[in-house]
């Protein structure tokens, strides 16, 4: 491919030399081919320079200067090499053709070297731009795929057959011991399901919606776990109307119960704190719960967290973050994301 | 002829205990002598009260139903397992064709299970409780190698992470377990071959008919006689290595 492009170029240079300097065809050919090989290497090496410099408007002048300096420098060296080569040819063939007439050929070599340099640079930039464009397109595609997959998982999670099953099983014994509590569970369960039905239509909900949703969930779980589940909410009232992705809190709280408090012999306190980050306009959520190293591997651990991380990554375009870590006896999740848009409630 | 049977209910959820108690009361003939909210209480209660029957929940924190049965060993009375929907536990039961109750417990099923226990009790008064070893093993198989060893002496339960164990020594029907914590050792009713099957053989090696060592504590191997060697452990213990044990050890290292 390169050879195909390069050989007519070489021929053209030979032709130029022959017409400018009075030499025979083979003399011009011998003069041209090795230096053109070196030039090829130079042209390829500009690729790295192109990749390092930017075509961004801010740096355009700087980039142009860089290339001018580089072009002069590289071609200067090249000319020097060609001169040495010409003298060497004279010595080897015991004539006074190449070295002696080098001065006459300088304009040809200089013109060829500089123009090839700039053609190479332009080609490289073209390739880079196309590449960048293609990558950006790929990235967009990947993000949208990721988002829809995360959405699908979240949607599936809203169906909660396991939770529904457990909650219904609670009702049997509750109805005998305390109809009042049973009634409360039924109403919380129905609210919980209503949210699952409605959320799918909304891109964003309010922090208030999310908090109420987990309150319903936790209300039912505390009937099941009894004294073992203690709750501590610490929520900044001023952000109750702030926008948040639907089903952000539930997977975190679910994890805290399923893998945390539910696995602790004496239970513990689940703390949920939602705060403004001063200055940045971000929302900061911290959830901590006691944690006991499970006696055996627990399945499904981390799936909820991973899905949520993907959703947040995709939606906030890298400006949201979620991290989780285990201390000696607690499990912590920290979540921060910017407030975007206002929530349009239907 | 139906004298009341004594029973213990074990479940970490109060409502589930309540529910089962209600169902049992309506059936009659069962005298509930204790309710336990975790595995530790269950081991203690069975040891102290020797009930005829235990209703045992599988999913509980720290010690689950399978652990309780393992710890009770020969003291295990008749057990009726009660389980939430858990595919792995259910698979273990079904593979062993063992009776269990699925929550929420239906009164007819409960009655059937109790009737069965009554029948077996009358037929062979002295029959020991069904050996649950294979059930527990099957359940464990789906969970990967052992990461802790459970030991009981009387009502005390010790949970030993396998990382703390230096080596096991066979003593008749028992295994003595040496730990690096304060040089303590424990005795467990267990067979060496069975234990070897449960352990993670990337970390443990049976170097001799009577010894399984934790590789992490192996310091060096010294020649002893012409074709036997000694394993020197970090605590200074010297244990014999048999010829086949040496082959196994070399494969591992």
Boltz contact constraints between the chains, C-beta under 6 A:
constraints:
  - contact:
      token1: [A, 169]
      token2: [B, 104]
      max_distance: 6.0
  - contact:
      token1: [A, 170]
      token2: [B, 15]
      max_distance: 6.0
  - contact:
      token1: [A, 172]
      token2: [B, 104]
      max_distance: 6.0
  - contact:
      token1: [A, 173]
      token2: [B, 15]
      max_distance: 6.0
  - contact:
      token1: [A, 173]
      token2: [B, 18]
      max_distance: 6.0
  - contact:
      token1: [A, 173]
      token2: [B, 19]
      max_distance: 6.0
  - contact:
      token1: [A, 224]
      token2: [B, 13]
      max_distance: 6.0
  - contact:
      token1: [A, 226]
      token2: [B, 14]
      max_distance: 6.0
  - contact:
      token1: [A, 263]
      token2: [B, 61]
      max_distance: 6.0
  - contact:
      token1: [A, 264]
      token2: [B, 61]
      max_distance: 6.0
  - contact:
      token1: [A, 265]
      token2: [B, 38]
      max_distance: 6.0
  - contact:
      token1: [A, 265]
      token2: [B, 61]
      max_distance: 6.0
  - contact:
      token1: [A, 265]
      token2: [B, 62]
      max_distance: 6.0
  - contact:
      token1: [A, 295]
      token2: [B, 148]
      max_distance: 6.0
  - contact:
      token1: [A, 296]
      token2: [B, 143]
      max_distance: 6.0
